[in-house]
Amino acid sequence: MRSVIAQLEASKIREIANADMGRKDVLAFWFGESDEVTPEVIRRAAIESLESGETFYSQNCGLPELREALGQYMTESHPAASVDAGRIVVTSGGVSALMLAVQALVDAGDEVVIVTPVWPNLVAQPTIMGAQVRCVPLRPHAGAWGLDMPALLGAITARTKLLILNAPNNPTGWTLTREEQQQILAHCRSTGTWILADEVYEKLYYEPTAQGCAPSFLDVAAPDDRLVVAHSFSKSFLMTGWRLGWLVLPEALVDAMGKLIEFNTSCASVFTQRAALAALAYRKEITPRVVSHFKHCRDTLVPLLAELPGVQVAPARGGMYAFFRMEGLDDSMEVAKRLVAEAGLGLAPGDAFGPEGRGWLRWCFASKDVGRLAEGVRRLREWLARQHG
Ligand code: PMP
């Protein structure tokens, strides 16, 4: 086996969850998904596809009608970009979209810069390709995380092949501003660096905006810029288990990506693509409801957490996580394990997302029943009282 594979660190979130996933008395908020099932119209479309016998391979880059619908969807959110269907490829999940992008762009030994804390897959993927990964940490101020722009721009040189950014960010909720995106893009143009923007949470954005989504690199880039944007049906359509995502690429990369898809998964399954078409057809009913519910979840959880003694937390501008720290409790792994065992509360340890996340915990607030969030906080409050008392 290649040594980088042998040395890959297993997910610390899984380490906490695997030990206790079967326990009925644990309130689990450790994974990044809602506990609400996919809307009926989407499930129905998949069932109808299967019943009509759509059990065959499809085009490498996805059904033409889905690429067309995604082009319209992306253009609706990013009118300045006007995303042509020919720049879209459909993938088997956001994870696969990101891995394909990294496979297409990164050679062994290449330098890749990543802004952390971040969902661990984004660091693992270039590592698997044999890249030299260099992390630039966000900095916390009163519970909210921000970008150290001089540090980031200083880290990106002519030797940097790829910059990977995830905003709105898992786990911190940090979101890039339009001005920051412009500055980063201008700098990467000057160094010849590709940008891989993981924008899977773009619709889960809680600030008022005209297009109903977070600022995107698509809004500021030209169609032939060295920019790849990764997306997913998982979050805004409640479709985590379906494994469907897409990439927006410069047109010159699309044929090569079709080849790579052939050798990775060949294509996404047709019935999930039919489900995706239904998701897009009903987007105006589904996504605003999901987003307003998640906002309600955030606005329920964060003030309750902030009231606890010694807790530092800020409301996330986007995403579906509260990222918080508790004074004097700096070993996140140990705290997360003890919370499961002693309080029946399942959270993800912050150091799963990079060393700067140590001392922090991630709580996924996408809960169908907000009462579960309040019950979780009650358990945490009682556990904290036992530590101090
Ligand atoms: N990017 C980020 C930042 C994520 O948090 C996730 C899911 N946890 C994904 C991409 C991928 O999602 P999926 O593979 O379910 O489409």
Boltz pocket constraint, residues with backbone or C-beta under 6 A from the ligand:
constraints:
  - pocket:
      binder: B
      contacts: [[A, 32], [A, 92], [A, 93], [A, 94], [A, 95], [A, 96], [A, 119], [A, 166], [A, 168], [A, 169], [A, 170], [A, 198], [A, 200], [A, 231], [A, 232], [A, 233], [A, 234], [A, 239], [A, 240], [A, 243], [A, 244], [A, 245]]
      max_distance: 6.0
